[in-house]
Amino acid sequence: MRTLIVANQKGGVGKSTTTINLAAGLARLNKKVLIIDSDPQGHSTLGLNVSTEKRKTIAELLTEERVTAREVIQKTYAPNLDIIPSDLSLAVADLKLANLGAREFKLRNKVKQIDGEYDYILIDSPPTFGTLTMNAFTTGSEIILPVQLGYLSLEGVSNFFDTINFVNRDINSIINHKVGIAGVLVNFFDVRTKLAREVFTSINEIFGNKVFTTKIPQNVKINEAQSQGKSIFDYAPKCRGSTAYGSLVQEILKMDGKI
């Protein structure tokens, strides 16, 4: 079971979009996939048209000892793709977590209950560094870092490395767990402006071969798909966005030696 964290401490870089479409692409190839939506905004949940009304969510999973992962998991419309959903109740749960012991390991301990039941777990993490992000980082060991070609994308890179170093130094000493960057994914790819070209060059200089070959283009169909509660593969299978996410899936499988 491979657990990937989709994370960036900057919002608006396409974390949820990446999570949904990468997960859906893997599921289409008969991989058993689970999305864990750990963002109170619940964009991965909304983007797959999953309802949390009268259903337990990740909020209960993290704060109530007796709630198990299997109680919270919901099937999505797509075969092989399940989700642990989120909504704004997670913001309240985040406050409750502050008063609980071993709060950084709640998700890790619950995910152990389903160890081996999925080929891939993708964690959509919030755009802040706090207890929820720490729960994601102690559960998964590989980070997919979505970025866009704007100046502010580079501003948060040093803080992001500080977060990784903190986990690998302080948390590793407790649970023997480290995290690293699996790949950097450039979203909204468009290098027609000088600034975008400069930022793209800087990203490649900083991350080197960690930058995915696949670049996700600016494509209105991607946003439309999410608003309709579908992956790009189902909403517009022949568009540029669908082709790009298909290429990303192949890169992930190649890492695993699956192709």
ChimeraX attribute file (.defattr): number of C-alpha atoms within 10 A of each C-alpha:
attribute: neighborCount
match mode: 1-to-1
recipient: residues
	/A:1	13
	/A:2	14
	/A:3	20
	/A:4	24
	/A:5	28
	/A:6	29
	/A:7	29
	/A:8	27
	/A:9	19
	/A:10	21
	/A:11	13
	/A:12	13
	/A:13	23
	/A:14	21
	/A:15	27
	/A:16	27
	/A:17	23
	/A:18	23
	/A:19	26
	/A:20	24
	/A:21	28
	/A:22	23
	/A:23	25
	/A:24	31
	/A:25	25
	/A:26	23
	/A:27	21
	/A:28	16
	/A:29	10
	/A:30	13
	/A:31	17
	/A:32	20
	/A:33	27
	/A:34	26
	/A:35	27
	/A:36	26
	/A:37	27
	/A:38	28
	/A:39	25
	/A:40	21
	/A:41	17
	/A:42	22
	/A:43	22
	/A:44	30
	/A:45	26
	/A:46	20
	/A:47	20
	/A:48	23
	/A:49	16
	/A:50	19
	/A:51	15
	/A:52	18
	/A:53	8
	/A:54	6
	/A:55	12
	/A:56	18
	/A:57	27
	/A:58	26
	/A:59	24
	/A:60	20
	/A:61	24
	/A:62	29
	/A:63	19
	/A:64	12
	/A:65	10
	/A:66	10
	/A:67	16
	/A:68	17
	/A:69	21
	/A:70	13
	/A:71	14
	/A:72	19
	/A:73	20
	/A:74	20
	/A:75	13
	/A:76	19
	/A:77	13
	/A:78	14
	/A:79	14
	/A:80	19
	/A:81	25
	/A:82	22
	/A:83	24
	/A:84	26
	/A:85	29
	/A:86	28
	/A:87	22
	/A:88	12
	/A:89	16
	/A:90	25
	/A:91	15
	/A:92	11
	/A:93	19
	/A:94	18
	/A:95	12
	/A:96	14
	/A:97	18
	/A:98	13
	/A:99	9
	/A:100	12
	/A:101	9
	/A:102	9
	/A:103	18
	/A:104	23
	/A:105	20
	/A:106	24
	/A:107	24
	/A:108	16
	/A:109	16
	/A:110	18
	/A:111	18
	/A:112	11
	/A:113	12
	/A:114	13
	/A:115	10
	/A:116	11
	/A:117	12
	/A:118	17
	/A:119	16
	/A:120	20
	/A:121	25
	/A:122	26
	/A:123	31
	/A:124	29
	/A:125	27
	/A:126	24
	/A:127	17
	/A:128	15
	/A:129	15
	/A:130	12
	/A:131	17
	/A:132	26
	/A:133	24
	/A:134	21
	/A:135	21
	/A:136	29
	/A:137	31
	/A:138	23
	/A:139	26
	/A:140	23
	/A:141	17
	/A:142	20
	/A:143	23
	/A:144	25
	/A:145	25
	/A:146	25
	/A:147	26
	/A:148	22
	/A:149	24
	/A:150	16
	/A:151	13
	/A:152	12
	/A:153	19
	/A:154	18
	/A:155	11
	/A:156	14
	/A:157	18
	/A:158	10
	/A:159	14
	/A:160	17
	/A:161	13
	/A:162	12
	/A:163	18
	/A:164	18
	/A:165	16
	/A:166	13
	/A:167	20
	/A:168	18
	/A:169	14
	/A:170	13
	/A:171	18
	/A:172	15
	/A:173	11
	/A:174	9
	/A:175	10
	/A:176	11
	/A:177	17
	/A:178	21
	/A:179	20
	/A:180	17
	/A:181	19
	/A:182	19
	/A:183	21
	/A:184	23
	/A:185	25
	/A:186	23
	/A:187	20
	/A:188	19
	/A:189	18
	/A:190	16
	/A:191	13
	/A:192	8
	/A:193	9
	/A:194	9
	/A:195	13
	/A:196	17
	/A:197	15
	/A:198	14
	/A:199	19
	/A:200	21
	/A:201	13
	/A:202	14
	/A:203	21
	/A:204	14
	/A:205	11
	/A:206	12
	/A:207	13
	/A:208	13
	/A:209	11
	/A:210	16
	/A:211	21
	/A:212	20
	/A:213	14
	/A:214	20
	/A:215	19
	/A:216	25
	/A:217	18
	/A:218	14
	/A:219	14
	/A:220	11
	/A:221	17
	/A:222	23
	/A:223	15
	/A:224	15
	/A:225	20
	/A:226	22
	/A:227	14
	/A:228	14
	/A:229	20
	/A:230	23
	/A:231	26
	/A:232	29
	/A:233	20
	/A:234	15
	/A:235	17
	/A:236	17
	/A:237	14
	/A:238	11
	/A:239	15
	/A:240	18
	/A:241	24
	/A:242	24
	/A:243	17
	/A:244	15
	/A:245	24
	/A:246	20
	/A:247	19
	/A:248	23
	/A:249	19
	/A:250	18
	/A:251	18
	/A:252	17
	/A:253	13
	/A:254	11
	/A:255	10
	/A:256	10
	/A:257	8
	/A:258	9
	/A:259	9
